[in-house]
Amino acid sequence: MRIALIWIALLPALALAGGTPGMDSDTRQIDQLHHEFLMHWSTGDADSCSALFTEDGMRVGARGDIQHGRAEIRAAYIKLFSGAFHGAKVSGGPSSVRMLDSGYALWQAPFTITPAQGPPMEGYGVDLMKKVHGEWRILESHPKLYPPPPPSPPQKP
């Protein structure tokens, strides 16, 4: 029992260090890329976020906006970070990586955006990954926000 508790306590540190048992090198690299993405997103760094995409990458934003290529993706992040999500932070939940074929993978995970003001927003991201010159990059990104919960019914007196 004590060993199991120690193991559970160490899992987050092992994941960040890339040492989760059973996780191959490609999966670790993909998870690390997304960890970097969350850090860049939370600091409003459009250049670093867009640099994680392939040159011909595509992003279908949470509200249906579509960008093709790194330059359009960068411009979309600049608009996002200077507008509605200025000062917002994002965190991710447990992810999964499915290797599809040589050089391609599917990554997905839930996320939470905490705006500078207002309630947190929950969503889910799905990214098609491509290995380019030995490094994983986002080929297509599909983040989606869940609809806000319905208002609570009024209380009867």
N, C-alpha and C positions, 0 to 999 in steps of 0.2 A: 504494500500500500504506500509506504513512504517513498519508495523508488518511483512509483507511478506519479505521485504528486510532484516530485522533483522533475521528472521528465516533462510533465505538463507545464511546469513553471519555466522550463528552459525552451520550450517550443518557439515562442515569439523571438527570442534572441537568436536561435538557430536559423529561423526563417530569414531574419534580416542579414545574417552572416552568410546566407546561402548554404547552410548546412543541414537542411531538413532531410532526414533519411528518406530515401526513395525518390527524391526530386533530382531529375537529371539536369545537366548543364544548360540545355536549351530552356527548360522550364524556369530555372533560376534566373537566367538572363532576361526572359520575358517578364517575370515578376519584378525584377530589379528595374527594368525600364518603366514599368507602371508605377513603381514606388517613386522614381524620379519624376515622372509626369505629375503625380499628386503634389509633390513638393513644389515644382515649378508653377503648377496651377494655383496653389495656395499663396504664392508670392506674386501672382499676376505677371509672370514672365512669358509673354507670348512667343518670343524668339526661341526659348528653350523648349517650350511645349511643341511648337511646330517642327523643331529640329528632330524630334523623335519619330516623325512621319517619313515615309519614303518620298522621294522627289515628286512622284506621281500619285501621292496619297489622296485619299478622299475622306471627308468628314461629313456625316449627316447629323447635324446638331439635335439637341434634345427637343427643340421646337420645330424641326423639319427643315431648317436652313441647310444648304448643301454647298460645300467648298471642294474644289478640285485643285490639287497641287499645293505645294508647301507655301507659296506666296499667299494664296487665298485663305488657307488655313490660318496662317499667321495674322492676316488682316481680321479674320473672324475673332480670333482670340484677343486681339487688341481692342476690338469693339466690345467684346464680352467683358473684359477686365476693366475697361474704362466706363462701362455702363452699369447694367443691372447687377453684375457680380463684382463690382469694385470693392475690394477689401474682404471678399468672401474666402472661406477656407473649404477645402474638400478632404474627405477621408474615405478610405476604401474598406470594404469588408473582405471576407475570404474569397479568393479567386480560384478559378479553375483554368487549366490550359489543356487543350486537346491538340495533339500533333496530328496534322492532316496528311501531309505529304512532305517529301523532301523540301525543306525551306519554307513551309507554311504551317501556321498554327492558328487556333482560335482561342482567344482569351476572353474571359467574362467574369464580372464581379459586381456586387452592389456598391453603391457609393452614397455618401451624404454630403450635401453642400450646406454649409452654415454661412448665410449671408451676414454682412456687417450689421444689418438690422432685419428683423423679421424671423419667422420660424425656420428651422432646418427643412431642407427638401431632400427627399429620398429618390434614388434612381437606380438604374442598372446600365452597365456599359458592356458592349460586345465589340471586340476589336479583332479584325483579321490581320495577322502578323505575317511579315515576310522577312526572310533572312537575306540581307544584302551585304556582300563582301564580308561575310562572317559575323555580322551584327544584326540583331533583330530590330525591326522598325515596324511602325504601324502602317499598314497598307490601307485599311479602311477602319474608321471608328464610328460607332453607333451608340452614343450615350442617350439615354432616355430618362426623363423625369416622370415619376409616378404622379397621377393626379392628386391634388390635395384631398385630405379626408373630408367627407361631407360634414357640414356643421351639425353640432349636437342638437337634438330636438329640445325645445324650451321645456323647462321644468314646470310641472303643474304645482300650483300653490297648495 
